[in-house]
Amino acid sequence: MTHVCLSILGEAASLLLRLISVVLRTLGNCIMTGPQDMATFTALPRRYKFLIDTPITRMAKLPPTCKASLDCAICIEQLTDEREPVVLHKTHVFCKNCIITWLREHNSCPSCRRAIYSHLSYHNQKLWPRIDAILSINVKGLTEGVVLDESEIVTIFADFTGQLSRLEVLICESQVPLKRSDLKIEHEWIRTTGDALYGWREFMYLQAPQRVIWTTYDFPSALRRTVPSHDSMQVVRVSAGRSMGALHNTIDVECQRQPNSYSREWPTHIAIHPLFSRVRSVLKRAIAETRGSEGEARRYNAYLLEAVWAYVPILSQRAEEGHLDALAMQRCMTTLVTAVVEAEIRHARIVAQIEGPHGLVNRRYKGAPADDFESDVQTEEDNDEETGNGDESDSDSGSDITDAAVEELAELAISAGDVTAMVAT
């Protein structure tokens, strides 16, 4: 059954990848065109630069190819220097007012329909043919024995990360609406193209990992964490919100460990592993499925790990074979699961200290208003002193546990109202 599901998922992923590739190729042809041969590649001017500072050519300097007809191809009026001739593709000439009006609605020459400008920078125009070539690779069409190298893709990721940071600043600072519009289009193109490349890598990792030389991703063995053995027997009650919070917090901390995007070390970061997003999604789904369940922490830990192994068996297989990329992802996955389980263990221990026989709160105060919480606890303490219930040793023991609970609560910044709500559940 698992193999059938994986086969269906593989076919769906392949279809989606082809669809994204077609969309990106169409988008690329619309917003940037140019020869695929890098030796003859000529970048198009940026749209906002062309429309704001349109290049004017004096009549005396028109190229010979334009002198066959000295009439504007749009208004059919004779061209003069006063009409500010604009030459496109060194062949077609128009009045400035006519061509600017035309180009506000179109991105092509009225005569030959070739693109005139691009929304993208020269750098990304030149980068597009390389990306298009990668997305066009089909694992079924690869020649036997051909092995691809992933290094170019992760280098593009590093480049895209730096570009996105710069574009976000430029978009905020730009006072020219046309320029800001172009920058937003380029920003969205980078995000969409990056997602397509990530999807291609994930597909290749799931379908034919042996056909790619994968990067040795960075997640040191020293950072791997496992549930402490003395806490693994702790009974926990799973809260989806608490577990999700621990998962996201651990991912955020790991991403903060990411070096500067211009660093040579960035392409090895575990966050760009082909299966990072898939493992995160599987863990989120597994947490959602176990919400409200109760059992030992070690069983919760084992369930989350098994969920990943069952959904991504190729990761387990490659880890057993000793592939460094899979071992790094395994360490990362184990650390994420441990952080989730530890969050539930800490909460269970706090609740035990609060609700225990010598706890900070007695069950009789369940549901008491938050404003009355402290006065109710004080009244109970006064009653105990008056009646003299309990021997001195029990009192000291209860005091120690209470102090420990208070310290734990202080560390977690839990208020009296929060404690009442916890007991009420």
C-alpha positions as CSV (number, residue, x, y, z in Angstrom):
1,M,0.0,0.0,0.0
2,T,2.8,2.4,0.9
3,H,4.6,1.7,-2.4
4,V,1.3,2.4,-4.3
5,C,0.9,5.7,-2.5
6,L,4.5,6.7,-3.1
7,S,4.1,5.8,-6.8
8,I,1.0,8.0,-7.1
9,L,2.7,10.8,-5.2
10,G,5.7,10.5,-7.5
11,E,3.5,10.8,-10.6
12,A,1.6,13.8,-9.2
13,A,4.9,15.5,-8.3
14,S,6.2,14.9,-11.8
15,L,3.1,16.3,-13.4
16,L,3.2,19.4,-11.1
17,L,6.9,19.9,-11.8
18,R,6.3,19.9,-15.6
19,L,3.4,22.3,-15.1
20,I,5.5,24.7,-13.1
21,S,8.3,24.4,-15.7
22,V,5.9,25.3,-18.5
23,V,4.5,28.3,-16.6
24,L,8.0,29.6,-15.7
25,R,9.2,29.1,-19.3
26,T,6.1,31.1,-20.5
27,L,6.7,33.7,-17.9
28,G,10.3,33.9,-18.7
29,N,9.6,34.4,-22.4
30,C,7.2,37.2,-21.5
31,I,9.3,39.2,-19.2
32,M,12.8,38.5,-20.6
33,T,13.9,37.2,-23.9
34,G,17.2,36.8,-25.6
35,P,19.3,34.3,-27.4
36,Q,19.9,31.0,-25.5
37,D,23.5,31.1,-26.7
38,M,25.4,32.9,-23.9
39,A,28.1,33.9,-26.4
40,T,25.7,36.1,-28.2
41,F,23.4,37.0,-25.3
42,T,22.2,40.6,-25.3
43,A,20.2,41.8,-22.3
44,L,17.1,43.9,-22.8
45,P,16.8,47.3,-20.9
46,R,14.7,47.4,-17.8
47,R,11.1,48.5,-18.4
48,Y,11.0,51.4,-16.1
49,K,14.4,52.8,-17.4
50,F,13.2,52.5,-21.0
51,L,9.9,54.2,-20.4
52,I,11.2,56.9,-18.1
53,D,14.4,57.7,-20.1
54,T,13.5,56.5,-23.6
55,P,16.6,56.6,-25.9
56,I,16.2,59.2,-28.7
57,T,18.1,59.0,-32.0
58,R,18.6,62.1,-34.1
59,M,17.5,61.8,-37.8
60,A,21.1,62.2,-39.0
61,K,22.2,59.2,-36.9
62,L,19.5,56.7,-37.9
63,P,21.0,53.4,-38.9
64,P,20.9,52.6,-42.7
65,T,18.3,49.9,-42.1
66,C,15.8,52.5,-40.8
67,K,16.2,55.0,-43.7
68,A,14.2,52.9,-46.2
69,S,11.1,54.3,-44.6
70,L,11.2,57.5,-42.6
71,D,7.6,57.3,-41.5
72,C,6.4,56.3,-38.1
73,A,5.0,52.8,-38.4
74,I,2.2,53.7,-35.9
75,C,0.9,57.1,-36.9
76,I,2.2,57.0,-40.5
77,E,3.5,60.6,-40.1
78,Q,6.9,61.6,-41.4
79,L,9.6,61.5,-38.8
80,T,11.5,64.6,-37.7
81,D,13.9,65.5,-34.9
82,E,11.0,67.3,-33.2
83,R,9.0,64.1,-33.1
84,E,11.9,62.4,-31.3
85,P,12.6,59.2,-33.2
86,V,13.0,56.0,-31.2
87,V,14.8,53.0,-32.9
88,L,13.9,49.5,-31.9
89,H,16.1,46.5,-32.8
90,K,18.2,48.8,-35.1
91,T,15.5,48.3,-37.7
92,H,12.2,49.9,-36.8
93,V,11.7,53.6,-36.0
94,F,8.7,55.3,-34.3
95,C,7.7,58.7,-32.8
96,K,8.4,58.8,-29.1
97,N,4.9,59.6,-28.1
98,C,3.5,56.8,-30.3
99,I,5.8,54.1,-29.1
100,I,5.5,55.1,-25.4
101,T,1.8,54.9,-25.6
102,W,2.0,51.5,-27.3
103,L,4.5,50.1,-24.8
104,R,2.4,51.0,-21.8
105,E,0.1,48.2,-22.9
106,H,2.5,45.8,-24.8
107,N,6.0,44.4,-24.4
108,S,6.8,44.0,-28.0
109,C,7.7,45.9,-31.1
110,P,4.6,46.9,-33.2
111,S,6.4,45.7,-36.4
112,C,8.3,42.5,-35.6
113,R,6.7,41.6,-32.2
114,R,10.0,41.0,-30.5
115,A,10.4,41.9,-26.9
116,I,11.7,45.4,-26.2
117,Y,12.3,45.5,-22.5
118,S,12.4,43.3,-19.5
119,H,11.1,43.5,-15.9
120,L,14.3,41.8,-14.8
121,S,17.8,42.9,-14.2
122,Y,20.6,41.9,-16.6
123,H,21.9,39.4,-14.1
124,N,18.6,37.5,-14.0
125,Q,18.1,37.7,-17.7
126,K,21.4,36.0,-18.2
127,L,20.6,33.5,-15.4
128,W,17.3,32.4,-16.9
129,P,18.6,30.1,-19.7
130,R,20.6,28.1,-17.1
131,I,17.6,27.7,-14.9
132,D,15.4,26.8,-17.8
133,A,17.9,24.1,-18.9
134,I,17.8,22.6,-15.3
135,L,14.0,22.5,-15.1
136,S,13.8,20.9,-18.5
137,I,15.8,17.9,-17.3
138,N,13.6,14.8,-17.0
139,V,14.9,11.8,-15.1
140,K,13.4,9.4,-17.5
141,G,15.2,11.1,-20.4
142,L,18.7,11.1,-18.8
143,T,21.3,9.1,-20.6
144,E,22.5,6.0,-18.7
145,G,25.5,6.8,-16.6
146,V,24.9,10.6,-16.6
147,V,25.2,12.0,-13.1
148,L,24.1,15.6,-12.4
149,D,25.8,18.0,-10.0
150,E,23.6,19.9,-7.5
151,S,26.2,22.6,-6.7
152,E,25.0,25.0,-9.4
153,I,21.4,25.0,-8.0
154,V,22.5,25.7,-4.4
155,T,24.7,28.5,-5.7
156,I,21.6,30.0,-7.4
157,F,19.7,29.7,-4.1
158,A,22.4,31.6,-2.3
159,D,22.3,34.3,-5.1
160,F,18.5,34.5,-4.9
161,T,18.6,34.9,-1.1
162,G,20.9,37.9,-1.4
163,Q,18.8,39.4,-4.2
164,L,15.5,39.1,-2.2
165,S,17.0,41.0,0.7
166,R,18.2,43.8,-1.6
167,L,14.9,44.0,-3.5
168,E,12.9,44.2,-0.3
169,V,14.9,47.3,0.7
170,L,14.7,48.8,-2.8
171,I,10.9,48.3,-3.0
172,C,10.4,50.2,0.3
173,E,12.8,53.0,-0.7
174,S,11.6,53.5,-4.3
175,Q,9.5,56.6,-4.9
176,V,8.9,55.8,-8.6
177,P,5.7,53.7,-9.1
178,L,6.9,52.2,-12.3
179,K,10.3,51.2,-10.8
180,R,8.6,49.8,-7.7
181,S,6.3,47.7,-9.9
182,D,9.2,46.2,-11.8
183,L,11.0,45.4,-8.6
184,K,7.9,43.6,-7.2
185,I,7.6,41.6,-10.4
186,E,11.3,40.6,-10.2
187,H,10.9,39.7,-6.5
188,E,7.9,37.4,-7.2
189,W,9.8,35.9,-10.2
190,I,12.8,35.0,-7.9
191,R,10.5,33.4,-5.3
192,T,8.5,31.4,-7.9
193,T,11.7,30.3,-9.7
194,G,13.3,29.3,-6.4
195,D,10.3,27.2,-5.5
196,A,10.4,25.5,-8.9
197,L,14.1,24.6,-8.4
198,Y,13.4,23.3,-4.9
199,G,10.6,21.2,-6.2
200,W,12.9,19.8,-9.0
201,R,15.5,18.8,-6.4
202,E,12.9,17.2,-4.2
203,F,11.5,15.2,-7.1
204,M,15.0,14.0,-8.1
205,Y,15.8,13.0,-4.5
206,L,12.7,10.9,-4.2
207,Q,12.8,9.4,-7.7
208,A,16.5,9.0,-8.6
209,P,18.8,10.2,-5.9
210,Q,21.7,8.2,-7.4
211,R,21.6,10.3,-10.5
212,V,22.7,13.5,-8.6
213,I,25.8,14.4,-6.7
214,W,24.2,15.9,-3.6
215,T,25.8,18.6,-1.4
216,T,27.1,17.7,2.0
217,Y,24.7,19.6,4.1
218,D,25.7,21.2,7.4
219,F,24.1,19.8,10.5
220,P,26.9,18.9,12.9
221,S,26.6,15.6,14.9
222,A,27.2,17.7,18.0
223,L,23.8,19.3,17.6
224,R,21.8,16.1,17.5
225,R,19.6,15.7,20.6
226,T,17.7,12.8,22.0
227,V,15.1,12.5,24.7
228,P,16.8,12.1,28.1
229,S,16.3,8.5,29.3
230,H,15.1,9.5,32.8
231,D,12.3,11.5,31.3
232,S,11.3,9.1,28.5
233,M,8.8,7.4,30.9
234,Q,7.0,10.7,31.7
235,V,3.3,10.6,30.8
236,V,2.4,13.5,28.5
237,R,-0.8,14.8,27.0
238,V,-0.1,16.1,23.5
239,S,-1.1,19.7,22.8
240,A,-1.0,20.5,19.0
241,G,-0.3,24.2,19.8
242,R,2.5,23.5,22.2
243,S,4.2,20.9,20.0
244,M,3.8,23.1,16.9
245,G,5.3,26.0,18.8
246,A,8.3,23.9,19.8
247,L,8.8,22.7,16.2
248,H,8.7,26.2,14.7
249,N,10.9,27.7,17.5
250,T,13.6,25.0,16.9
251,I,13.5,25.6,13.1
252,D,13.8,29.4,13.7
253,V,16.8,28.8,16.0
254,E,18.4,26.6,13.4
255,C,17.8,29.1,10.6
256,Q,19.4,31.8,12.8
257,R,22.5,29.6,12.8
258,Q,22.6,30.1,9.0
259,P,25.6,32.1,7.9
260,N,25.4,35.3,5.9
261,S,23.9,34.7,2.5
262,Y,27.1,35.8,0.8
263,S,29.2,33.3,2.7
264,R,30.6,30.3,0.9
265,E,29.2,28.1,3.7
266,W,25.6,29.1,3.0
267,P,24.9,26.5,0.3
268,T,25.6,23.7,2.7
269,H,22.9,24.8,5.3
270,I,20.4,22.1,6.2
271,A,17.5,24.3,5.5
272,I,18.0,23.9,1.7
273,H,18.1,20.1,1.9
274,P,15.7,18.7,-0.8
275,L,13.6,17.0,1.9
276,F,13.7,19.7,4.6
277,S,10.2,21.1,3.7
278,R,8.8,17.5,3.4
279,V,10.1,16.4,6.8
280,R,8.7,19.5,8.4
281,S,5.3,18.9,6.8
282,V,5.2,15.3,7.9
283,L,6.0,16.3,11.5
284,K,3.3,18.9,11.5
285,R,0.7,16.4,10.2
286,A,1.8,13.8,12.7
287,I,1.5,16.3,15.6
288,A,-2.0,17.3,14.4
289,E,-3.1,13.6,14.3
290,T,-2.0,13.0,17.9
291,R,-3.5,16.1,19.5
292,G,-5.2,15.3,22.8
293,S,-3.7,11.8,23.1
294,E,-2.0,10.7,26.3
295,G,0.9,8.3,26.8
296,E,4.6,8.0,27.6
297,A,7.0,10.5,26.1
298,R,9.1,7.8,24.5
299,R,6.0,6.5,22.6
300,Y,5.3,10.0,21.3
301,N,8.9,10.3,20.2
302,A,8.9,7.0,18.4
303,Y,5.6,7.8,16.7
304,L,6.9,11.1,15.2
305,L,10.1,9.4,14.0
306,E,8.2,6.5,12.4
307,A,5.8,9.0,10.7
308,V,8.8,10.5,8.8
309,W,10.4,7.1,8.0
310,A,7.1,5.8,6.7
311,Y,6.5,8.8,4.5
312,V,10.0,9.3,3.3
313,P,11.6,5.8,3.1
314,I,14.3,7.0,0.7
315,L,15.8,9.1,3.6
316,S,16.0,6.0,5.9
317,Q,17.6,4.0,3.1
318,R,20.2,6.5,2.2
319,A,21.0,7.1,5.9
320,E,21.6,3.4,6.3
321,E,23.9,3.4,3.3
322,G,25.9,6.2,4.9
323,H,25.2,9.1,2.5
324,L,26.3,12.3,4.3
325,D,23.3,14.3,3.0
326,A,20.9,11.8,4.5
327,L,22.8,11.5,7.8
328,A,22.7,15.3,8.2
329,M,18.9,15.3,7.6
330,Q,18.5,12.5,10.0
331,R,20.3,14.4,12.7
332,C,18.2,17.5,12.0
333,M,14.9,15.4,12.1
334,T,15.9,13.8,15.4
335,T,16.6,17.2,16.9
336,L,13.3,18.6,15.8
337,V,11.4,15.6,17.2
338,T,13.3,15.8,20.5
339,A,12.5,19.5,20.9
340,V,8.8,18.7,20.4
341,V,8.8,15.9,22.9
342,E,10.8,17.8,25.5
343,A,8.3,20.7,25.4
344,E,5.5,18.2,26.3
345,I,7.7,16.7,29.1
346,R,8.4,20.1,30.6
347,H,4.7,20.9,30.6
348,A,3.7,17.5,32.1
349,R,6.2,18.1,34.9
350,I,4.9,21.5,35.7
351,V,1.3,20.3,35.7
352,A,2.4,17.5,38.1
353,Q,3.9,20.0,40.5
354,I,0.8,22.2,40.3
355,E,-1.8,19.4,40.7
356,G,0.2,17.0,43.0
357,P,-0.7,16.3,46.6
358,H,1.7,19.1,47.7
359,G,1.2,21.2,44.6
360,L,0.9,24.9,44.3
361,V,-2.9,24.7,43.6
362,N,-5.5,22.4,45.2
363,R,-8.2,20.8,43.0
364,R,-10.9,22.6,45.0
365,Y,-9.8,25.9,43.3
366,K,-10.5,24.5,39.8
367,G,-12.3,27.1,37.8
368,A,-11.8,29.9,40.3
369,P,-11.5,33.4,38.8
370,A,-8.0,34.6,38.2
371,D,-8.5,37.7,40.5
372,D,-9.3,35.4,43.5
373,F,-6.5,33.0,42.9
374,E,-3.9,34.4,45.2
375,S,-6.4,35.2,48.0
376,D,-7.8,31.6,47.9
377,V,-4.3,30.1,48.2
378,Q,-3.5,32.5,51.1
379,T,-6.8,31.5,52.9
380,E,-5.9,27.8,52.5
381,E,-2.5,28.4,54.0
382,D,-4.0,30.3,57.0
383,N,-6.5,27.5,57.6
384,D,-3.6,25.0,57.7
385,E,-1.7,27.0,60.3
386,E,-4.8,27.3,62.5
387,T,-5.7,23.7,62.5
388,G,-2.1,22.5,62.6
389,N,-2.7,19.7,60.1
390,G,0.3,17.8,58.8
391,D,3.6,17.2,60.5
392,E,6.7,19.4,60.2
393,S,8.5,17.2,57.7
394,D,5.5,17.1,55.4
395,S,5.3,20.8,55.5
396,D,9.0,21.2,54.7
397,S,8.7,18.8,51.8
398,G,5.6,20.6,50.4
399,S,7.5,23.9,50.7
400,D,10.4,22.6,48.7
401,I,8.1,21.3,45.9
402,T,6.2,24.5,45.9
403,D,9.4,26.6,45.6
404,A,10.5,24.4,42.7
405,A,7.1,24.8,41.0
406,V,7.3,28.6,41.5
407,E,10.8,28.6,40.0
408,E,9.6,26.6,37.0
409,L,6.6,28.9,36.6
410,A,8.9,31.9,36.8
411,E,11.1,30.5,34.1
412,L,8.1,29.9,31.8
413,A,6.6,33.3,32.7
414,I,3.2,31.7,33.6
415,S,0.8,34.0,35.5
416,A,-1.7,33.1,38.1
417,G,-4.5,33.2,35.5
418,D,-2.5,30.9,33.3
419,V,-2.2,28.4,36.2
420,T,-5.9,28.5,36.8
421,A,-6.6,27.8,33.1
422,M,-4.1,24.9,33.1
423,V,-5.8,23.3,36.1
424,A,-9.3,23.9,34.6
425,T,-8.3,21.7,31.6
